[in-house]
Amino acid sequence: MARSIIVYTQSACGHCQRQIDWMVENQIPFEQREISNEIFRTEFLNMNGEGTPLTVIKNNNASEVITGFNKETLTNKFLK
């Protein structure tokens, strides 16, 4: 299985929009899931999500979660 990236967001979240813009600008493929959608909100809460953006990186059978827009962490994960 290839790496997949899911970003849980909220429409009124400035940090979410900055992360989405950064990922698009850097051509990083991802799926955006707005937590106003009940199914996505349940997924978010089941991961003990406490803030957005919440980025989930899935590699084979492992997952990593990054809370918040941390440009340095994301750069290290996706651009190096």
Sequence and secondary structure as in RCSB ss.txt:
>XXXX:A:sequence
MARSIIVYTQSACGHCQRQIDWMVENQIPFEQREISNEIFRTEFLNMNGEGTPLTVIKNNNASEVITGFNKETLT
NKFLK
>XXXX:A:secstr
   EEEEEE TT HHHHHHHHHHHHTT   EEEETTSHHHHHHHHHTT  SS EEEEEETTEEEEEES  HHHHH
HHHT 
